[in-house]
Amino acid sequence: ASETGIADTLLSPAVITLSGQQTVSRQASDRGTGVEQIVLADLVGALNTKVDDTLINTATTGLDAVTDANVDVAYTDASPTAAELWPKLWDAVQQIQTAAYGGPTHFLMHPRRWAWLNASVGTSFPFMNISRAAQTAGTLTDGGYGRVVGDLGGYPVVTDANITIVGGGSTNEDRIYVVNAQECHLWEDPAAPVFIRA
């Protein structure tokens, strides 16, 4: 058997600290019903939204900035149709499979793009269907924002409003990411405080 040594690269990722702060009166906290839980839930929601935005849009380390084994399939059209988009999605899938010897796990897109796909119709049938018929491209499960909302060709679709909708020369374009979730890493300090009450 031939031995090939593992190639390693020293990574120096930027450490990003995200935080939120809210001042609540002692009286509201002590006497109000569920005040602390409501405020904390809002802070955690805002934090999660910011983490998500950072993972997608940070100029040097975000999903949009990844260049290693990144596939870019362009589709620009003044009058786009779902039928014209469909082969572009599958071009991205095959390029990932060819380059990475593995496949994507899901599509990630802005909610407006998902709604557009679901509103699209062909010459005689809907492009999407709640329970897939033989001539439809995917299904709509409506699992809720930020979760699997359906599928395209069997690949789960996740919607995310942090994906820009002001890209391109006309500042009205958005992206659809064809992603392998096992290659999307987020390292968080397990000892970092989640909640400090002063």
C-alpha positions, -999 to +999 in steps of 0.1 A: +000+000+000+013+034-008+012+060+019+003+096+013+009+120+041-020+143+052-016+178+040-024+204+066-027+241+065-024+265+094-056+285+095-058+318+112-095+326+112-107+359+124-123+358+158-156+376+157-174+386+189-211+393+186-231+405+215-263+423+225-273+443+255-307+454+269-315+475+300-346+465+318-357+481+351-355+460+382-392+466+388-402+453+353-380+423+357-392+414+392-429+423+388-436+418+352-449+385+338-423+369+316-404+401+309-369+386+313-378+356+291-393+379+264-363+402+264-338+373+264-357+356+235-354+388+215-317+391+222-310+355+213-331+359+181-311+390+172-278+372+180-287+342+159-297+365+130-264+383+132-244+351+134-263+339+103-256+372+084-220+370+094-217+334+081-231+344+047-220+379+041-186+386+058-163+399+031-134+376+039-149+345+055-186+344+047-202+318+024-203+344-004-165+349-001-156+312-003-134+306-033-120+271-026-139+246-047-166+273-052-189+268-082-204+299-097-232+293-122-245+326-135-281+331-146-290+367-154-322+375-173-344+406-174-374+382-176-364+351-157-384+319-156-383+289-133-378+267-163-347+286-173-334+285-137-339+248-134-309+237-156-286+262-139-294+246-105-285+211-119-254+225-135-242+236-100-251+202-086-231+183-112-201+207-109-200+201-071-203+164-076-175+164-102-151+187-083-157+173-048-166+136-054-196+142-033-228+160-035-247+190-020-271+184+008-295+213+002-303+246-015-302+278+004-321+308-010-339+340-001-376+336+008-385+358-022-368+333-046-386+304-030-419+322-032-412+331-069-405+294-077-437+284-059-457+310-079-442+299-112-462+279-137-453+261-169-474+260-200-499+236-185-488+228-149-474+244-118-437+243-114-440+233-077-467+212-060-476+205-024-475+167-031-453+162-061-470+152-093-451+135-121-445+168-139-435+191-110-399+200-100-403+200-063-426+201-033-437+228-008-437+216+028-436+251+044-416+240+074-413+276+084-386+303+079-350+291+084-359+255+082-366+231+053-395+246+034-397+220+006-374+204-019-362+209-055-355+176-072-352+159-039-327+184-023-341+201+007-346+239+004-338+263+033-348+299+032-327+327+046-335+365+044-298+374+051-290+365+015-286+397-004-312+408-029-293+438-041-265+421-060-255+425-096-252+455-119-288+464-115-287+458-077-317+435-078-301+400-080-299+373-053-280+341-051-290+305-046-264+285-027-260+248-034-244+236-002-230+206+015-238+212+051-209+190+063-185+215+047-200+245+065-182+248+098-189+271+127-166+270+157-180+286+188-164+288+222-184+264+244-173+284+275-185+317+261-213+332+283-248+332+268-265+353+294-251+377+320-275+394+343-261+424+362 
